Amino acid sequence: MGGLSEGDDVLARWSDGLLYLGNVKRVDGVKQCCLVRFEDNSEFWVLRKDIHSFSAGIEGVCCVCDAPPLKEPLVNCHKCRHGFHPQCHVPTIELEADCSSWICRQCVFAVATKRGGAMKRGRFARLMQIMKLRLPYQLSELDWDPQHLTNQQQCYCYCAGPGEWNLKMLQCGGCGQWFHEACMQCLTKPLLYGDRFYQFECSVCTKGPETIERLPMSWVDLAHLVLYHLSLCCKRKYFDFDHEILSFANENWESLLLGTLSDTPRQDRCKNLLDALNSHKDRFVSGKEIKKKKCLFGLQVRAPPPLTSDLSPFIMDPPLGISPKRSPLSALCQKGAVDSGPRKSKRHVKEVQPSPQGAGANPVDLMSFCRVGGTNRFGLKRTEDELNGLVENITLQMGNKKMFMLVILEWYGGPLGKPVAVHIIILRWGGGGWVG
């Protein structure tokens, strides 16, 4: 597939826009993807378009269209040595320039992209700016979801790599495409997860350098943004106000670029943030509401803070089910194992040993002892019709639990109200009712 084979060392582009070193373990030519093992021994399937190979490929063949030279000879990249037809590369290669030191788009982005924002100075920064004037794909051919957050082709940004809109990406106000933090050259501070409080235009729309403007934020927006960022970084829902929420805000106060809020004295930040968390129950949940420490706070729904320009709310999964796509060399803490077993009942379950004389008393069926009416046997005098009615009531109340139960029925009517008969019935749910 495109000159790739098992065992090749490659650079694979991740959803953060950065390239990571890996080794090809499997090649799927039908789905156009490869299973890549990264340096931390994690393995992921990566689309062919997001893999940059070290091998020089087939000599004398364009690495884009796999065709031999046409009128003009192929131009080889000074770094990766891949050959290109001038018109196959984006942007088109100018043959008048010195082709001996020419560097392809992939290599420029591999060098210039970095966390917190791309290079702003130097040769590779200038080359990157030139190449960002055109996208290496047709924006009109992408299939977007109704909220314009994801596309089926997994093609975003200038690099045409994968991405996740809520993980350090900004949307261009002109074309609507999403761009990685690592590929943008206009940022003065790194982005937080879910921080979309920017008015951004890409180089394609401006036909020059990118433009960016910080949007105003309220205390509610700040509290929401901090909680969302912490929840993705730490894989937790609840955070201590003093030691985590307020501490994070104070430590990153200058980097948050809060506009008018940035002038707030340090001693006043605590009250403003705490008021925002306590007064917006639609966004935040306090620990005291779930019988935990009242100093703990979390998000009602793990979603980025909304913008006033959002046409519809973002519907996200419950917090415990969401985590950002982990990069191969991510330093974030690992998600703890979740116990998928049944939750233990608060009530003690009494084990009942089957009687040797009990016909059909299969020990396997005696999975649990069913308490009826809060006791483990009927302690009141009841007629047979009343007991049959109780069994029907049990069926209605417990029929949806698909469980086994043991019912002890005692008929009263002898002298002094003593039981004259005792029946042990093993019931198993099946066929829409309890079967003895």
Long-range contacts (C-beta under 8 A, 24 or more apart in sequence): 1-27, 1-28, 1-29, 1-32, 1-34, 1-48, 2-48, 2-53, 2-66, 3-53, 3-55, 3-57, 3-58, 3-63, 4-34, 4-48, 4-51, 4-53, 8-53, 8-54, 8-55, 9-54, 10-34, 10-36, 10-51, 10-52, 10-53, 10-54, 11-51, 11-52, 11-53, 11-54, 11-110, 12-36, 12-38, 12-44, 12-46, 12-50, 12-51, 12-52, 12-328, 13-46, 13-50, 13-51, 13-52, 13-159, 13-161, 13-162, 14-161, 14-162, 14-325, 14-327, 14-328, 15-161, 15-162, 15-163, 15-164, 15-167, 15-325, 15-327, 16-115, 16-163, 16-167, 16-168, 16-180, 16-181, 16-182, 16-327, 17-113, 17-157, 17-159, 17-161, 17-163, 17-180, 17-181, 17-182, 17-183, 18-113, 18-114, 18-115, 18-182, 18-327, 19-52, 19-109, 19-110, 19-113, 20-327, 20-328, 20-329, 22-46, 22-328, 24-51, 38-328, 38-329, 39-328, 39-329, 40-328, 40-329, 42-326, 42-328, 44-328, 47-154, 47-162, 49-155, 49-160, 50-161, 50-162, 52-80, 52-106, 52-110, 53-80, 54-80, 56-80, 56-81, 56-82, 57-82, 57-83, 59-83, 62-88, 64-88, 64-89, 75-99, 75-102, 76-102, 77-102, 77-103, 77-104, 77-106, 77-107, 78-102, 78-103, 79-103, 79-104, 79-107, 80-104, 80-106, 80-107, 82-106, 90-131, 90-134, 90-135, 90-136, 91-130, 91-131, 91-133, 91-134, 103-127, 105-131, 105-136, 109-158, 109-159, 109-183, 113-159, 113-180, 113-182, 113-183, 114-182, 115-181, 115-182, 115-190, 116-181, 116-182, 116-187, 116-189, 116-190, 117-181, 117-182, 117-184, 117-185, 117-186, 117-187, 117-190, 118-182, 118-183, 118-184, 118-185, 119-185, 120-185, 125-185, 128-185, 129-185, 129-203, 129-209, 131-158, 132-158, 132-183, 132-202, 132-203, 132-204, 132-210, 133-203, 133-204, 133-207, 133-208, 134-204, 135-160, 135-177, 135-204, 136-160, 139-175, 139-177, 147-311, 147-312, 147-314, 148-176, 149-178, 149-314, 156-180, 157-183, 158-183, 158-202, 158-203, 159-183, 164-324, 164-325, 166-193, 166-194, 166-303, 166-304, 166-324, 167-193, 167-232, 167-324, 167-325, 168-192, 168-193, 168-195, 170-196, 170-198, 170-200, 170-212, 171-196, 171-200, 172-200, 172-201, 172-202, 172-204, 172-205, 173-199, 173-200, 173-201, 173-205, 174-201, 174-202, 174-204, 174-205, 174-206, 175-202, 175-204, 175-205, 177-202, 184-210, 184-212, 185-209, 185-210, 186-210, 186-211, 186-212, 187-212, 188-257, 189-254, 189-255, 189-256, 189-257, 190-255, 192-225, 192-226, 192-228, 192-229, 192-256, 193-228, 193-229, 193-232, 193-233, 193-304, 193-324, 194-225, 194-228, 194-229, 194-232, 194-303, 194-304, 194-305, 195-225, 195-229, 195-304, 196-304, 196-305, 196-307, 197-221, 197-225, 197-305, 197-307, 214-257, 214-259, 215-307, 216-259, 216-260, 217-258, 217-259, 217-261, 218-261, 218-276, 219-261, 219-272, 219-273, 219-275, 219-276, 220-276, 220-280, 220-283, 220-305, 221-305, 222-249, 222-256, 222-258, 222-261, 222-273, 222-276, 223-273, 223-276, 223-277, 223-284, 223-297, 224-283, 224-284, 224-299, 224-304, 224-305, 225-304, 225-305, 227-284, 227-297, 227-298, 227-299, 228-299, 228-302, 228-303, 228-304, 228-305, 231-298, 231-299, 231-302, 231-319, 232-323, 232-324, 232-332, 233-332, 233-333, 234-332, 234-333, 235-323, 235-332, 235-333, 235-334, 235-335, 235-336, 237-298, 237-299, 237-302, 237-319, 237-320, 238-287, 238-292, 238-296, 238-297, 238-298, 239-296, 239-297, 239-298, 240-293, 240-295, 240-296, 241-273, 241-274, 241-277, 241-295, 241-296, 241-297, 242-270, 242-295, 245-273, 245-277, 245-297, 246-270, 246-273, 249-273, 347-371, 350-376, 352-406, 354-426, 355-424, 358-424, 358-426, 360-426, 361-424, 361-426, 362-426, 365-404, 365-426, 365-428, 366-404, 366-406, 366-426, 367-403, 367-404, 368-403, 368-404, 368-405, 368-406, 369-405, 369-406, 370-394, 370-398, 370-403, 370-405, 370-406, 370-407, 372-407, 376-408, 377-408, 377-410, 378-408, 378-409, 378-410, 381-412, 381-417, 382-411, 382-412, 384-411, 387-411, 391-434, 394-434, 395-433, 395-434, 398-429, 399-429, 399-432, 399-433, 399-434, 401-429, 402-429, 403-429, 404-428, 404-429, 405-434
